[in-house]
Every structure is written in C-alpha cells, then in structure tokens.
Amino acid sequence: MKNFLVLGLALALVSATTAMAEKPSDVKSGLQPGEKVGPFYVTKCAGAEDDGVDEGKNLCYRCRNGSKPQVMVFTRSSDAKVAELVKKLDEAVKSNEESKLRVFVNVLNEDKDDASDIAKKFVSTTSVKNIPFVVPNENANGPDNYGINPKADVTIVMANEGNVKANYAVGNAKKLNVDAVIADLSKILD
C-alpha cells in the first residue's frame, strides 16, 4: 500500500511539473481570446526600415495593420528569450508574406526615452528586419484598454480580423515558451 501511495505522489508530481512546463502563461495580462483589439498610439523607434514609417513618427500600428493577422508584443525585458521570440517572429513575417502577417514590439518602461534607447539597442542586437519596435504613448504599462499587467515582463496578443485569437503572458521573461507562441501563429494565419 505504501508503494502505491509513493507511486501515486510521484505521478502527481510529474503531471504537475509537466503541466507547469507546458503552460505558456503564468500571469493574466492583456486582451484575452474573443476580445476586440482597439487602437492605441505609439512612436516608432527602430526596425522595419521598409515599412514606410519614419522613426519618430507617432501612429497607431494596430490601425495601420487593419484586419490583417498581427502579433503585438509588449515587453519590459530584453532577455535572451524575448530576443529568440523576436527573431522567430521576424522569420515568420518573411515566410508568411502572402498571409500579410504583421508584428510590432512595444517596449514598456516608466521613462519614454529609456524605452526608446532599449528598443534601438534591441533591434541592433537581434538584427530583425521586418518588425518595428515602438514605445506606446502610455509607455509604463501600454494602452489602458489592453489591460497589460504591470507584473508581466512579456505579454503577447495575437489577433486576426480585429479579434484576439491567442494571448501569452509571463511574469518572468526567462519562462517564456517561445515554441508554444510560434506554434500558435496558426491560429491567426489564413
């Protein structure tokens, strides 16, 4: 009987550990699946040199992207996991040209100038070509109507036709499951 109890506890521990490792979000942040994505204004700081938007321009990228499939990354971190995500998203934009996939990275920070500097450095270190890096006008926690949790290092909102299809958020960027995020691009691509 004691062996069954130990075996049962071991299986429960393995199941719980596996579930935690596979869980792409560990904190609730941002718009959730089924919600509509609203407009918000940002200033382009770097990246996507060929997108027709000059650095320093204030605009609504969400609006500019319209109903196209889009990924909005809100990050307080430039951790290696975030860099890996951005590089893979950059590749996805290029390989999904016919679906018109769009991605933009919102750098969040209490200080707008610091956020801009972080964005520029991030682009130069990751060498991404297809993704604009921006600072939202509401730079500390992103747009109020998006509900970005101040405790989330990274929040990712995936939308198509103006509706959220997937959401990922982590309190610690090192826990970001990049493969799970990339796999779910299929939820927004035609």
C-alpha positions as CSV (number, residue, x, y, z in Angstrom):
1,M,0.0,0.0,0.0
2,K,2.8,2.3,0.9
3,N,4.4,1.7,-2.6
4,F,1.1,2.7,-4.3
5,L,1.0,5.9,-2.3
6,V,4.6,6.8,-3.2
7,L,3.9,5.9,-6.9
8,G,0.7,8.0,-6.9
9,L,2.5,11.0,-5.4
10,A,5.4,10.6,-7.9
11,L,2.9,10.5,-10.8
12,A,1.1,13.6,-9.5
13,L,4.3,15.5,-9.1
14,V,5.4,14.6,-12.7
15,S,2.0,15.6,-14.1
16,A,2.0,18.9,-12.2
17,T,5.6,19.6,-13.3
18,T,4.7,18.8,-17.0
19,A,1.6,20.9,-16.9
20,M,3.6,23.9,-15.5
21,A,6.3,23.5,-18.1
22,E,3.7,23.4,-20.9
23,K,1.7,26.3,-19.6
24,P,2.5,29.3,-21.9
25,S,1.2,31.9,-19.5
26,D,1.9,32.2,-15.8
27,V,0.1,35.6,-15.3
28,K,-3.0,37.1,-16.8
29,S,-2.2,40.1,-18.8
30,G,-3.6,41.8,-21.9
31,L,-6.6,41.3,-24.1
32,Q,-7.9,37.7,-24.0
33,P,-9.2,35.5,-26.8
34,G,-12.5,36.6,-28.2
35,E,-12.0,40.3,-27.2
36,K,-11.6,43.1,-29.8
37,V,-8.3,44.8,-30.3
38,G,-8.6,48.6,-30.1
39,P,-6.5,51.4,-31.3
40,F,-3.5,52.8,-29.4
41,Y,-0.8,55.2,-30.4
42,V,2.9,54.6,-30.4
43,T,6.1,56.2,-31.5
44,K,8.3,54.2,-33.9
45,C,11.9,53.9,-32.6
46,A,13.6,51.4,-34.8
47,G,13.3,48.4,-37.1
48,A,11.3,47.6,-40.2
49,E,13.1,50.2,-42.3
50,D,11.0,49.3,-45.3
51,D,7.5,49.6,-43.8
52,G,7.0,53.2,-44.9
53,V,7.0,54.7,-41.4
54,D,9.8,57.0,-40.3
55,E,11.5,56.7,-36.9
56,G,10.0,59.2,-34.6
57,K,6.5,59.1,-36.2
58,N,3.6,58.7,-33.8
59,L,0.8,56.5,-35.2
60,C,-1.5,53.5,-34.5
61,Y,0.3,50.4,-35.9
62,R,-2.7,48.3,-34.8
63,C,-4.9,50.5,-37.1
64,R,-2.3,50.5,-39.8
65,N,-2.3,46.7,-39.8
66,G,-6.1,46.8,-40.0
67,S,-7.7,43.3,-40.0
68,K,-4.5,41.5,-41.1
69,P,-3.1,38.8,-38.8
70,Q,-0.9,40.6,-36.2
71,V,1.1,39.9,-33.2
72,M,1.6,42.6,-30.6
73,V,4.4,42.0,-28.2
74,F,4.5,44.1,-25.0
75,T,7.8,43.7,-23.2
76,R,9.7,45.2,-20.2
77,S,12.6,42.8,-20.9
78,S,15.3,42.3,-23.5
79,D,16.1,38.9,-22.1
80,A,17.5,36.2,-24.4
81,K,14.1,34.5,-24.5
82,V,12.5,37.7,-25.8
83,A,15.2,38.1,-28.4
84,E,14.7,34.5,-29.5
85,L,10.9,35.2,-29.8
86,V,11.5,38.3,-31.8
87,K,13.9,36.6,-34.2
88,K,11.5,33.8,-34.8
89,L,8.6,36.2,-35.4
90,D,10.8,38.2,-37.8
91,E,11.3,34.9,-39.8
92,A,7.6,34.2,-39.6
93,V,6.7,37.6,-41.1
94,K,9.1,37.0,-44.0
95,S,7.8,33.4,-44.6
96,N,4.1,34.4,-44.4
97,E,4.2,37.3,-46.8
98,E,1.1,36.1,-48.6
99,S,-0.9,36.0,-45.3
100,K,0.3,39.6,-44.7
101,L,1.4,38.7,-41.1
102,R,2.4,41.8,-39.1
103,V,4.3,42.0,-35.9
104,F,5.3,45.0,-33.7
105,V,7.1,45.1,-30.4
106,N,6.1,47.6,-27.8
107,V,8.8,48.4,-25.3
108,L,7.4,49.3,-21.9
109,N,9.2,51.5,-19.4
110,E,8.4,54.3,-16.9
111,D,10.8,56.5,-18.9
112,K,9.9,57.0,-22.6
113,D,13.5,58.0,-23.6
114,D,14.9,54.9,-21.8
115,A,12.3,52.7,-23.6
116,S,13.3,54.2,-27.0
117,D,17.0,53.6,-26.3
118,I,16.2,50.0,-25.3
119,A,14.2,49.5,-28.5
120,K,17.1,50.8,-30.7
121,K,19.6,48.6,-28.9
122,F,17.3,45.5,-29.1
123,V,16.9,46.0,-32.9
124,S,20.7,46.3,-33.4
125,T,21.5,43.2,-31.3
126,T,18.8,41.0,-32.8
127,S,19.2,42.2,-36.4
128,V,15.5,41.9,-37.1
129,K,14.4,43.4,-40.5
130,N,10.6,43.1,-40.6
131,I,9.4,44.2,-37.2
132,P,9.0,47.8,-36.0
133,F,9.9,48.5,-32.4
134,V,7.8,51.1,-30.8
135,V,7.1,52.9,-27.5
136,P,3.4,53.3,-26.7
137,N,2.2,56.8,-25.7
138,E,1.1,55.1,-22.5
139,N,4.7,53.9,-22.0
140,A,4.7,52.4,-18.5
141,N,2.0,49.7,-18.9
142,G,0.9,50.1,-22.5
143,P,-2.5,51.2,-23.6
144,D,-5.1,51.3,-20.8
145,N,-7.7,49.5,-22.8
146,Y,-5.4,46.5,-23.3
147,G,-5.1,45.6,-19.6
148,I,-1.3,44.9,-19.5
149,N,-0.4,43.6,-16.1
150,P,2.4,45.6,-14.5
151,K,3.8,42.3,-13.1
152,A,4.1,40.8,-16.6
153,D,7.6,41.0,-18.2
154,V,6.1,39.9,-21.5
155,T,2.5,40.0,-22.9
156,I,1.8,38.7,-26.4
157,V,-1.5,39.4,-28.1
158,M,-2.3,37.6,-31.4
159,A,-5.2,38.8,-33.4
160,N,-6.9,38.5,-36.8
161,E,-9.9,40.3,-38.3
162,G,-9.7,42.6,-35.2
163,N,-10.3,39.7,-32.7
164,V,-7.8,38.2,-30.2
165,K,-7.2,34.6,-31.0
166,A,-4.4,33.9,-28.5
167,N,-2.7,35.5,-25.6
168,Y,0.5,34.7,-23.7
169,A,2.0,36.4,-20.7
170,V,4.8,35.7,-18.2
171,G,5.9,37.4,-15.1
172,N,9.5,36.5,-15.8
173,A,10.8,36.6,-19.3
174,K,13.1,33.6,-18.7
175,K,9.9,31.5,-18.5
176,L,8.7,32.4,-22.0
177,N,7.8,29.3,-24.0
178,V,8.8,30.6,-27.4
179,D,7.9,27.4,-29.3
180,A,4.4,27.5,-27.9
181,V,3.9,31.1,-29.1
182,I,5.3,30.4,-32.5
183,A,3.2,27.2,-32.8
184,D,0.0,29.2,-32.2
185,L,0.7,31.5,-35.1
186,S,-1.5,29.0,-37.0
187,K,-4.5,30.5,-35.0
188,I,-4.2,33.8,-36.9
189,L,-2.8,32.8,-40.3
190,D,-5.2,32.0,-43.2
